[in-house]
């Protein structure tokens, strides 16, 4: 691996990143972003192809094909960083680092225009990671046809566990399923001084909040991480009026299919039981979001090996913790083996400390070449590894 050349790639990656950071787009349809990525690839004399709302671009040759994925979409957040290259789109910001992921992948493409490649690479530039099932859209349009394995990564501090420039690797479940629910308890409104004349939905709602935490603590395997969080409670208009209805919303995060299915059933059962207990009605909506992301053991080991060999032993931490956030790379890894890493790009010494999804989010641009090095080193080692036995 030409490490000197990879370090020099950082200038290009930063240029790509800043251009993308200025034009954030939310969701599946990202016309400016697609145009930028396609134009950069075309200028490299490569041949990008549309794939649903995303882009694929193939390079190299050989019996094996490795997909490397970068998400391209932004968040509906008003940027407050004050950066010279801040968002020019009001109400949209690359607050999760997807501009970096895309820029790094463009840098990897540039590297392989100048260096031999003994396998086939398919670059996946994916839209709609932030809840829009962009990976599914690309898969349905053929993104994984002929692909043997897939890799990707995420910047920021999704998983804490090392200083700036540390790669966090996790075998097995690496991110959670992202389900959500809405419960509307409906009764009969009345004046607060005359509760006997109404049917109070707050009684069911209050007990539901407590019951969900008991559910998590007593009905799931403690070896499998899970989260049930209440995000909002809305009801009432005045301090002395019992309202007709109360709405509760929340999220459920699980890494096992058993917990996911169990919680989805029990949340409805608990809501219905409490409604009956307190003489109100319950309308339950449960929405299944992204599936858990499962990293392949052998390919995760390979990523650790190539990172240590090229960036040093201290660059890698193998963790037992899964991110309880969601990641739709899960759908690629459901269909082909692969691995997905987390790369710490915060730097307190430079004042870069805001978490992902913050309007102040930023990254240490000086280390972005390291993420490119991870993809390149893995791709160069991929043809020789036996991962299917």
Secondary structure, DSSP 4 states (H G I P E B T S, - for coil): --HHHHHHHHHHHHHHHHHHHTT--BSS--HHHHHHHHHHHHHTT---EEETTEEEEEEE-SS-EEEEEEE--BBS----S--TT--SSTT-B--SSHHHHHHHHHHHHHHHHHS--SSEEEEEEE--TTTS-HHHHHHHTTTTTT--EEEEEEEESSS-SSSTTPEEE-SEEEE-EEEEEEEEEE-B-EETT-GGGSB-HHHHHHHHHHHHHHHHHHSS-TTS-EEEEEEEEE--SSTTEE-SEEEEEEEEEESSHHHHHHHHHHHHHHHHHHHHHTT-EEEEEEE--PPPEEE-HHHHHHHHHHHHHHH-GGGEEE-SPPBSS--TTHHHHHHSEEEEEEEE--BGGGTB-PPTT-TT----GGGHHHHHHHHHHHHHHHTT-----
